[in-house]
Amino acid sequence: MRTNIEERAVSLARYIVENRATVRAAAKKFGVSKSTVHKDLSDRLRRINESLYEEVKEVLDFNKAQRHIRGGMATRKKYKGI
């Protein structure tokens, strides 16, 4: 079962890097929780593949920096009725 978890971590990482996806989008695509995605990418992936971990970290840091902007746009859209 351990190899399945490692394979999932690598698959999640590749999906996020290729699509510049958010944790939420990756969780939905793979049918797992956001907590699982975070655990796979922050802990497990670092031990499995350091270079892929660094690529994923860049995407996640970018998404984190943009989070407040996305939230503001969603709120604006909600109240404008768009």
C-alpha positions as CSV (number, residue, x, y, z in Angstrom):
1,M,0.0,0.0,0.0
2,R,2.9,2.3,0.6
3,T,3.8,2.5,-3.1
4,N,0.2,3.6,-3.9
5,I,0.6,6.5,-1.6
6,E,3.9,7.4,-3.1
7,E,2.5,7.1,-6.6
8,R,-0.4,9.4,-5.6
9,A,2.0,12.0,-4.2
10,V,4.0,12.1,-7.4
11,S,0.8,12.1,-9.6
12,L,-0.6,15.0,-7.5
13,A,2.6,16.9,-7.8
14,R,2.8,16.4,-11.6
15,Y,-0.8,17.5,-12.0
16,I,-0.2,20.7,-10.0
17,V,2.9,21.6,-11.8
18,E,1.5,20.9,-15.3
19,N,-1.8,22.7,-14.7
20,R,-0.6,25.3,-12.2
21,A,-3.6,24.0,-10.2
22,T,-4.6,24.8,-6.6
23,V,-4.7,22.3,-3.8
24,R,-8.5,22.4,-3.9
25,A,-8.5,21.7,-7.6
26,A,-6.1,18.8,-7.2
27,A,-8.1,17.3,-4.3
28,K,-11.2,17.4,-6.4
29,K,-9.6,15.9,-9.4
30,F,-8.0,13.0,-7.5
31,G,-11.0,12.5,-5.1
32,V,-9.0,13.1,-1.9
33,S,-9.2,15.7,0.8
34,K,-7.2,19.0,0.8
35,S,-5.4,17.7,3.9
36,T,-4.3,14.6,2.1
37,V,-2.9,16.7,-0.8
38,H,-1.0,18.9,1.7
39,K,0.4,15.9,3.5
40,D,1.4,14.2,0.2
41,L,3.1,17.3,-1.2
42,S,4.7,18.7,1.9
43,D,5.9,15.6,3.7
44,R,5.9,12.6,1.4
45,L,7.0,14.2,-1.8
46,R,10.1,15.8,-0.2
47,R,11.4,12.3,0.7
48,I,10.5,10.8,-2.7
49,N,11.5,13.4,-5.2
50,E,13.3,16.6,-4.0
51,S,13.4,18.3,-7.4
52,L,9.6,17.8,-8.1
53,Y,9.0,19.0,-4.5
54,E,10.7,22.3,-5.3
55,E,8.6,22.8,-8.5
56,V,5.4,22.1,-6.6
57,K,6.5,24.5,-3.8
58,E,6.9,27.3,-6.3
59,V,3.4,26.8,-7.6
60,L,1.9,26.5,-4.2
61,D,3.7,29.6,-3.0
62,F,2.4,31.5,-6.0
63,N,-1.2,30.3,-5.3
64,K,-0.9,31.3,-1.7
65,A,0.3,34.8,-2.7
66,Q,-2.7,35.1,-5.1
67,R,-5.3,33.7,-2.6
68,H,-6.5,37.1,-1.3
69,I,-7.0,38.4,-4.9
70,R,-9.1,35.4,-5.9
71,G,-11.2,35.7,-2.8
72,G,-11.9,39.3,-3.5
73,M,-12.9,38.6,-7.1
74,A,-15.2,35.8,-5.9
75,T,-16.9,38.2,-3.4
76,R,-17.3,40.9,-6.0
77,K,-18.8,38.4,-8.4
78,K,-21.2,37.2,-5.8
79,Y,-22.5,40.6,-4.9
80,K,-22.6,42.0,-8.5
81,G,-24.7,39.0,-9.5
82,I,-22.4,37.9,-12.3
